[in-house]
Amino acid sequence: MDENKPTNKQTLSGEELKALLEPQALSLSNFKEALSGKTGLFKIYLFILTSTALSYLAMYNANMLERFLTYGWTQHYGDYRIHQIRFFIGFLMLVSFYIWILLRKRLETILLCYTGVLTYFLVSGTSRLILVLTLPNDSLFITVYVLIHSTFILMLLLMMREERRSKW
């Protein structure tokens, strides 16, 4: 039985041990380090996106937005549930985006995926509003809905352009 045991006991060098204990692929940096290579416009877009999301979250929790949201106009419970699901998805997208920034990964792919999700939200939400609401009376609401979603899509595309201009 002793024949199967290795006779030479191998040990790890200090460099190998350090590399195994602190893998670079999963180490989080602080926020200042993570944004150090980003362009000024990227930081501005990130600030606008974050402040808009936090403002929306605060107003939503204070029940200030109900009459301005889709389910406030349609009075359908299904639209309220869809809004909750989309809100949760948006929150997860923002959190994962910040984690991706702190991991110092390239953001082009994640920004492109988020642009696709927001485009889906725009198309499906607009078609739902056109189906449920009366166009002459509610065309202003539909127009504002399209403009808000289009603005966020444009902001993500601009962030993607600035990501390509970044140093790392």
Secondary structure, DSSP 8 states (H G I E B T S, - for coil): -GGGS-SS-----HHHHHHHHS-GGG----HHHHTTTS-HHHHHHHHHHHHHHHHHHHHHHTT-SGGGSHHHHH--HHHHHHHHHHHHHHHHHHHHHHHHHHTT---HHHHHHHHHHHHHHHHHHHHHHHHHS-HHHHHHHHHHHHHHHHHHHHHHHHHHHHHHHS--
